[in-house]
């Protein structure tokens, strides 16, 4: 695929590698069954997902049960931030430059948003102050800082 422009939003969406398209093609055209079903095609879809989960786990050095597939970034952000807050209690902290999917989670949890400067860089001194605040001692369950 060739474009006459430069695409710079790869954080939001990116072209798929040809190998990935080829690997997914059978499940997008003929084997598109619900992997939670009990029929033969559902079992094939479930097996493919389980194998992909095993591959990802091996690649990043974790257990397959620790790999969670989501529908996209917003769902992944919500699952991570709300999940950490529920599991560990306490507060969530993020930079003011975060995507709204992160900011809204932190705000919903009454967490703390750390200011950024005019270039979008986090003020590390302010982040340290939040993390070292005696009121927050042992209460910070998740910190999200966007890396660009």
N, C-alpha and C positions, 0 to 999 in steps of 0.2 A: 504494500500500500504506500502510495506516495502523496505528499501534500505540498501545496505551494505556500505554506506558512509554517511558522515555528510554534508548536504547541507547548505551553509552559505550565499547564495545570495538572501535572502528573500526580500530584498529591490527591486530587479528586477522582481522576479517572485516567487510565493510561491504555494505549493500544496493547492488545494481547500478543504474546509471542506466538509464532506459527505453531510451535510444538504444543502450546497450551490449547490453541483452537482445535488442533487435530485430536488432542486427548479428550476434549469436551464434546466434540461433534456428535458422537454416538448418543450422548445423553441429552442433546438438544434437538435431535431430529428423530430418533427412533426409540430410545430407551429413556423416556422422560417420565417414568413412573414415580409415584410418591414413595420415597424410601421407607416410610412408616407403614406401608401396606403389607398385606400378607400373601399377595399373589407372586408369581414367578418374576415378573418384571420389577416389582418392588424390591424383591430380594436381591436382584442384580444391581439395582440402584444403591441399595443399602451396602452391599459388598464394596462397590466402588468408593463410596464415602468413607467406609471404615478403612479401606486400603490407603486412601488419600490421607486420612487422619494419622495412620501409622507412619506414612512417609514423612509428613510434616514433623511429627514427634521425634522421629529418628534424626531428621535434619537439624532440629534445634535442641536436641538433647533433653527431652522431657518424656513423660508418660503419655500414651495416646489419650487417656482420660482427661488430661490437662489441656488438650487442644479443643477449642470451641470454634466452630464455624458460625459466622453470623451473615446476615444479608447485606451488610455494608458497614461503613465507618460509624454512622450514628448509633446503630444498634450495638456495635462493639464498644463504643465509648460508654454508652449507658450501662451495658452489662458489667464493664470493668469498674467504673466509678461507683455506681450504686451497689454492686456486688462487694467491693472492698469496704465500703462504708457500712453495709449491713453485717458483713462478717467480722470486721474488726472494730466497729463502732467509731466514734471520734469524728473528725472533720476531714473534708477534702480541701485541697489547696490547688490553685492553678494560676497561670499567668493571664493577664488581661488580653493577651494576643491569641488565646486559644480559639478554636472553632466554636461556634455557638452550641454544638452538640456537647462539648465539654463544659463550657461556661454555664449553660442552663442546668446541667447536672449539679455542678458545684453550688450554684445559687439555690437550687431546689433543696440541697442538703444544708443550707445556711453555712456553707464553707467560706473560705477566704480567697479573694482574687487579688493577686499581687500585680502592682503597676508595672508598665513597661515604659521605656523611653521613646523618644520621637522616631527612632529607627525600628521599634518593635522589640528591642532587646529587653529581657527581664532585668530588673534592678536586683542583683544578687544580694545586696545588703538588706533589701526589704524582704526578700525570700528568707534569708537567714534569720531575720528578726521574727518573722511569723513562725518559723520552725523552732526557734529557741524560746519563744514566749512561754513563760511558766504556765499560763492558762492552757496552752496547747500541749504541754509535756505529756508524752505518751498517748496523745489523742489524735494525731494526724495519721489517717489511714491510707491516704493516697495523695500523691503530688503529680500534677500534669504540667509539663513545661514543653511547649512546642519547639521543635528543633527545625531550623530552616537551613 
